[in-house]
Amino acid sequence: MRRLPLHTQIIIGLVLGLLFGLASIQFGWDPTFTAKYIKPFGTIFVNSLKMIAVPLVLASLIVGVANLGDVSKLSRMGGKTIITYLATTTIAITIGLILVNIVQPGKKLPESTRENLMALYSGDVENRQGVAQDVRDAGPLQPLVDIVPQNVFEAFANNGAMLQVVFVALIIGIALLQVPRSKGQPVIAFFDGLNDVIIKIVEFIMLLAPYGVFALIAALIVEIGGENPDEAFTLLYALLWYSLTVIAGLLIMVAVVYPAIFKIFVRVRYRKFFRAMRPAQLLAFSTSSSAATLPVTMEVVQNDLKVSEEVASFVLPLGATINMDGTSLYQGVAAVFIAQALGLGLSLTSQLMIVLTATLASIGTAAVPGAGVVMLVIVLEAIGVPAAGLALILAPDRIIDMCRTVVNVTGDASVSMVVAGTEGGLPQNEIRETVLNSSN
């Protein structure tokens, strides 16, 4: 398989995993075999990526900030990055709200299915409500408090505290801009070397990608089917309209919004960009984690798309932490879907509140699988919809999570292209030639 392009290898692993999972359900193979002897390989692969996520963010951000040369350039680039991220997030939520109001998938849910889902996932809902309640009780400024770690080593040991790692890296990078160059250069050289070492480790890990994706997809299919595959497929079919509404919104982001941004700001053929992004997108689909995909996203953006290291090292780690276009769109659709399913009407004011709340929630959403569901509770409470309705969407959420992570990663890379184009970090001629070659 090494002679095939990486994205082709990953596709083969994904398809074989899907076929294995379906065969396991169809022929009644023991699911414990998949759980004990197949899934662990997928877990090892994801853990390997998560293992290097924190050092990658730390090293790349420190080098990226330190190489900017002065604080004014950091302020300018940071302003462009955050404004663009907020803009794309707001657009994503708006698209989701428009679609869900047109399709109205919540009104297509049968009463019996609604009761089954509420009963089936009541325990999960209570757990997520507890987490969300802790967030609400902490007060409106608690996210600012959480950004500053009490102990940097504790933050470095927790992938869920990625925003704290970003804060520490930014502080170190800014401090390196303020000290004499002769004293700061050894520190910069250390983190620059560390960053190169991590990228090389990513190349080693990606040799396992096809096998890891096979294991992840096979285990997912078997877990969805369980001991009663007919029941699982019935529930998924009942929620088909909701799932299609979310996926349609995600497709609009990838096929309409991002190409429009490219046409306005970058002047680079989006089709070539999309082809170069395939390895990162396929990995995002299989892992459902922007953080786990970050090493591959950075490698593709720098090596294949030729975005300068100083831009990619700053924009992408920040995006994996605060930019969640796909997650925000999903939260908007899910909130209105639950309200429709429960027979609750939402005013225009309530839907505008969804835009505001989901945008802010996306900033604090951890880049790990399922984190968006917890933040959805906050959105539901903000518009007065019972959080217990969360049970209605948990059945297909794992698959939708895979799709929205692809959009999250694509959005991060798109914004890095926009920032690079406005900062002179994007050689136009070279990118066209490089991406064209990578697609052949």
C-alpha positions in Angstrom: 0.0 0.0 0.0 3.0 2.3 0.3 3.1 2.9 -3.4 -0.4 4.4 -3.4 -1.0 8.1 -2.4 -1.8 8.5 1.3 -5.4 9.6 0.7 -6.0 6.5 -1.5 -4.6 4.3 1.3 -6.9 5.9 3.8 -9.9 5.5 1.5 -9.1 1.8 1.1 -8.9 1.4 4.9 -12.2 3.2 5.4 -14.0 1.1 2.8 -12.6 -2.2 4.1 -13.5 -1.2 7.7 -17.0 -0.4 6.6 -17.4 -3.7 4.8 -15.9 -5.6 7.8 -18.4 -3.9 10.1 -21.4 -4.6 7.9 -20.3 -8.3 7.5 -19.8 -8.6 11.2 -23.4 -7.5 11.8 -24.9 -9.4 8.9 -23.3 -12.8 9.8 -23.6 -12.3 13.6 -19.9 -12.4 14.3 -19.0 -12.0 18.0 -18.7 -8.2 18.6 -16.2 -8.7 21.3 -13.6 -9.9 18.7 -13.9 -6.4 17.0 -13.8 -4.7 20.4 -10.7 -6.6 21.7 -8.7 -7.3 18.5 -9.6 -4.7 15.9 -10.6 -1.5 17.8 -7.3 -1.3 19.8 -5.3 -0.6 16.6 -7.6 2.4 16.0 -7.2 3.6 19.5 -3.4 3.3 19.3 -3.5 5.4 16.1 -5.6 8.1 17.6 -3.6 8.1 20.8 -0.4 8.5 18.8 -1.8 11.6 17.1 -3.1 13.0 20.4 0.3 12.3 22.0 2.0 14.9 19.8 -0.9 17.4 19.6 0.2 19.5 22.7 3.9 19.7 21.8 3.0 20.5 18.2 0.7 23.4 19.2 3.3 24.6 21.8 6.3 24.5 19.5 4.6 25.7 16.3 2.9 28.7 18.0 6.0 29.8 19.8 8.1 29.6 16.6 5.3 31.3 14.6 4.9 34.2 17.0 8.7 34.6 17.5 9.3 34.7 13.8 6.8 37.5 13.2 9.5 39.9 14.3 7.4 42.4 16.2 4.2 42.6 18.3 2.5 44.9 15.8 2.6 42.1 13.1 1.2 39.6 15.7 -1.6 42.0 16.4 -2.4 42.5 12.7 -2.3 38.8 11.9 -4.2 37.8 15.0 -6.9 40.3 14.3 -7.3 39.0 10.7 -7.4 35.4 11.9 -10.0 35.9 14.7 -12.3 38.1 12.6 -12.2 35.7 9.8 -12.9 32.7 12.1 -15.8 34.5 13.7 -17.2 35.5 10.3 -17.1 31.9 8.9 -18.7 30.6 12.1 -21.5 33.1 12.0 -22.1 32.2 8.3 -22.2 28.5 9.2 -24.8 28.9 11.9 -27.0 31.1 9.7 -26.9 28.5 6.9 -27.9 25.8 9.4 -30.8 27.9 10.8 -32.1 28.6 7.3 -32.0 25.0 6.3 -33.6 23.6 9.4 -36.5 26.1 9.2 -37.1 25.2 5.5 -36.9 21.4 5.9 -38.4 21.3 9.5 -37.0 17.8 10.2 -38.3 17.8 13.8 -41.9 17.6 12.6 -41.1 14.4 10.7 -40.1 12.4 13.8 -42.8 9.8 14.8 -44.0 9.9 18.4 -43.0 6.3 19.1 -39.4 7.0 17.9 -39.2 10.1 20.0 -40.2 8.2 23.1 -37.7 5.3 22.4 -34.8 7.8 21.9 -35.7 9.7 25.0 -35.7 6.5 27.0 -32.6 5.0 25.4 -30.3 8.0 25.9 -31.7 9.4 29.2 -28.5 8.4 31.1 -26.2 10.2 28.6 -28.3 13.3 28.7 -28.1 13.5 32.5 -24.3 13.3 32.3 -24.0 16.0 29.7 -26.5 18.2 31.6 -24.3 17.9 34.6 -21.2 19.1 32.7 -23.1 21.9 31.2 -24.5 22.9 34.6 -21.0 23.2 35.9 -20.2 25.6 33.0 -23.2 27.7 33.7 -22.7 27.9 37.5 -19.1 29.1 37.0 -20.2 32.5 35.7 -19.8 34.4 32.4 -16.1 35.2 32.9 -15.1 31.7 33.8 -13.8 30.9 30.2 -11.3 33.8 30.7 -10.3 32.3 34.0 -9.9 28.9 32.4 -7.5 30.2 29.7 -4.8 30.9 32.4 -3.5 27.7 33.8 -2.5 27.4 37.5 0.2 24.9 36.4 1.6 24.8 32.9 2.6 21.2 33.2 -0.9 20.2 34.1 -2.1 22.0 31.0 0.5 20.3 28.9 -0.7 16.9 30.2 -4.3 17.5 29.2 -5.5 17.7 25.5 -8.7 19.1 26.7 -6.9 22.2 28.0 -5.6 23.2 24.5 -6.7 26.8 25.0 -4.4 27.0 28.0 -1.5 25.6 25.9 -2.3 28.2 23.2 -2.2 31.0 25.9 1.2 29.8 27.3 2.6 29.5 23.8 1.5 33.0 22.9 3.0 34.5 26.1 6.3 32.8 25.5 6.3 33.9 21.8 5.6 37.5 22.7 8.2 37.4 25.5 10.8 36.2 22.9 10.0 39.2 20.8 10.8 41.5 23.7 14.1 40.1 24.8 17.4 40.7 23.0 17.7 38.6 19.8 21.0 37.1 20.9 19.3 35.7 24.1 16.1 34.6 22.5 17.6 32.9 19.5 18.7 29.7 21.3 15.1 29.3 22.7 13.6 29.8 19.3 16.1 27.4 17.7 15.1 24.8 20.3 11.4 25.0 19.6 12.0 25.2 15.9 14.0 22.0 16.0 11.3 20.4 18.2 8.7 21.4 15.7 10.7 19.7 12.8 11.1 16.6 14.9 7.3 16.4 15.6 6.5 16.8 11.9 8.8 13.9 11.2 7.0 11.9 13.9 3.8 12.7 12.1 5.2 11.1 9.0 5.9 7.9 11.0 2.4 7.9 12.5 0.7 8.4 9.1 2.2 5.1 7.9 -0.3 3.5 10.3 -3.2 5.7 9.1 -4.9 3.2 6.7 -4.9 0.5 9.4 -6.0 2.9 12.1 -8.9 4.1 10.0 -9.9 0.5 9.1 -10.1 -0.3 12.8 -12.0 2.9 13.8 -14.6 2.5 11.1 -15.1 -1.3 11.7 -15.5 -0.7 15.4 -18.0 2.2 14.9 -20.2 0.1 12.6 -20.3 -2.8 15.0 -21.0 -0.6 18.0 -23.9 1.1 16.1 -25.4 -2.2 15.2 -24.9 -3.9 18.6 -26.9 -7.0 19.2 -30.0 -5.6 17.5 -29.0 -4.1 14.1 -32.6 -3.8 13.0 -33.4 -1.4 15.9 -30.3 0.6 15.2 -31.1 1.1 11.5 -34.7 1.9 12.4 -33.6 4.7 14.7 -31.1 6.1 12.2 -33.7 6.0 9.5 -36.2 7.9 11.7 -33.6 10.7 12.1 -32.6 10.7 8.4 -34.2 14.1 7.7 -32.3 15.7 10.6 -29.0 14.1 9.5 -29.5 15.2 5.9 -30.2 18.7 7.0 -27.0 19.0 8.9 -25.0 17.3 6.1 -26.5 19.6 3.5 -25.4 22.6 5.5 -21.9 21.2 5.9 -21.8 20.6 2.1 -22.8 24.2 1.4 -19.9 25.4 3.6 -17.4 23.2 1.7 -18.8 23.6 -1.8 -20.1 27.2 -1.7 -18.9 29.3 1.2 -15.2 28.4 1.2 -14.9 28.6 -2.6 -16.5 32.0 -2.5 -13.9 33.1 0.2 -11.1 31.8 -2.1 -12.5 33.7 -5.1 -12.7 36.9 -3.1 -9.5 36.9 -1.0 -7.1 34.2 -2.3 -7.4 33.9 -6.1 -6.4 30.3 -5.8 -8.3 27.5 -7.5 -10.3 25.9 -4.7 -10.5 22.5 -6.5 -6.8 22.2 -6.2 -6.8 23.2 -2.6 -9.5 20.6 -1.9 -7.5 17.8 -3.5 -4.5 18.7 -1.5 -6.6 18.6 1.7 -7.9 15.0 1.2 -5.5 13.3 3.6 -6.4 15.7 6.4 -10.1 15.5 5.6 -10.2 11.7 5.6 -8.3 11.6 8.9 -10.7 14.1 10.4 -13.6 12.0 9.2 -12.3 8.8 10.9 -11.0 10.4 14.1 -13.7 13.1 14.7 -11.0 15.2 16.3 -9.6 18.5 15.0 -6.8 18.2 17.5 -5.8 14.7 16.4 -5.9 15.9 12.8 -3.9 19.0 13.4 -0.4 17.5 12.8 -1.5 16.3 9.3 -3.4 19.5 8.6 -0.2 21.5 9.3 1.9 19.2 7.2 -0.4 19.5 4.2 -0.9 23.2 4.5 2.9 23.9 4.7 4.3 21.3 2.4 1.6 20.9 -0.3 -0.2 24.2 -0.2 3.0 26.2 0.5 1.6 28.4 3.2 4.5 30.0 5.0 5.5 28.4 8.3 4.9 31.6 10.3 1.3 31.8 9.1 0.5 28.1 9.4 2.1 27.8 12.8 0.0 30.6 14.1 -3.4 30.3 12.3 -3.9 26.5 12.4 -3.3 25.7 16.1 -5.5 28.7 17.0 -8.2 27.4 14.6 -8.2 23.9 16.0 -8.9 25.6 19.3 -11.5 28.2 18.6 -12.8 27.7 15.0 -15.6 25.2 14.7 -17.7 26.0 11.7 -19.1 22.5 11.3 -19.8 22.2 15.0 -21.5 25.6 15.2 -23.7 24.7 12.2 -24.7 21.4 13.8 -25.6 23.2 17.0 -27.9 25.6 15.2 -29.7 22.8 13.3 -29.9 20.5 16.4 -31.3 23.2 18.7 -34.2 24.0 16.3 -34.7 20.3 15.4 -35.2 19.5 19.1 -37.6 22.4 19.6 -39.6 21.3 16.6 -39.7 17.7 17.8 -40.9 18.8 21.2 -43.6 21.0 19.7 -41.9 24.2 20.8 -41.9 27.3 18.6 -38.9 29.5 18.4 -39.1 33.2 17.7 -36.7 35.2 15.6 -35.2 36.5 18.8 -34.6 33.0 20.0 -32.9 32.0 16.8 -30.7 35.1 16.9 -29.7 34.0 20.4 -28.7 30.6 18.9 -26.3 32.5 16.5 -24.7 34.4 19.4 -24.6 31.5 21.8 -23.3 28.9 19.3 -20.6 31.3 18.1 -19.4 31.9 21.6 -19.7 28.2 22.5 -17.6 27.2 19.5 -14.7 29.2 21.0 -14.8 27.1 24.1 -15.5 23.7 22.5 -12.6 21.3 22.9 -11.3 19.8 19.7 -12.1 16.2 20.7 -15.0 13.8 19.7 -18.4 14.7 21.1 -17.5 17.9 22.8 -20.0 19.9 20.7 -22.8 17.9 22.2 -21.9 19.2 25.7 -21.9 22.8 24.5 -25.2 22.2 22.8 -26.8 22.0 26.2 -25.7 25.6 26.8 -27.4 26.6 23.5 -30.6 24.8 24.4 -30.8 26.4 27.8 -30.2 29.8 26.3 -33.3 29.5 24.2 -35.5 27.8 26.8 -35.6 24.3 25.2 -35.4 21.4 27.6 -31.9 19.9 27.6 -33.5 16.4 27.9 -34.4 16.8 24.2 -30.7 16.1 23.6 -31.6 12.4 23.6 -33.3 12.9 20.3 -30.1 13.5 18.4 -27.5 11.2 20.1 -28.2 8.2 17.9 -26.7 9.6 14.7 -24.4 12.0 16.4 -21.2 9.9 16.0 -21.6 9.9 12.2 -22.5 13.6 12.0 -19.5 14.4 14.3 -17.3 12.8 11.7 -18.7 15.0 9.0 -18.6 18.2 10.9 -15.0 17.6 11.9 -14.1 17.5 8.2 -15.7 21.0 7.8 -13.9 22.2 10.9 -10.5 21.2 9.5 -11.3 22.5 6.0 -12.3 25.8 7.5 -9.1 26.1 9.5 -7.0 25.5 6.4 -9.1 27.9 4.3 -8.6 30.7 6.8 -4.9 30.0 6.8 -4.9 30.5 3.1 -6.8 33.8 3.4 -4.4 35.1 6.1 -1.3 33.9 4.1 -2.6 35.6 1.0 -3.0 38.9 2.8 0.3 38.6 4.6 2.4 37.7 1.6 2.9 34.2 2.8 1.4 32.4 -0.2 3.4 32.1 -3.4 0.6 32.0 -6.0 2.5 30.4 -8.8 4.1 27.8 -6.7 0.9 26.7 -5.0 -0.8 26.1 -8.3 2.1 23.9 -9.6 2.5 22.0 -6.3 -1.2 21.2 -5.7 -1.5 20.1 -9.3 1.4 17.7 -9.0 0.0 16.3 -5.7 -3.3 15.5 -7.4 -1.7 13.4 -10.1 
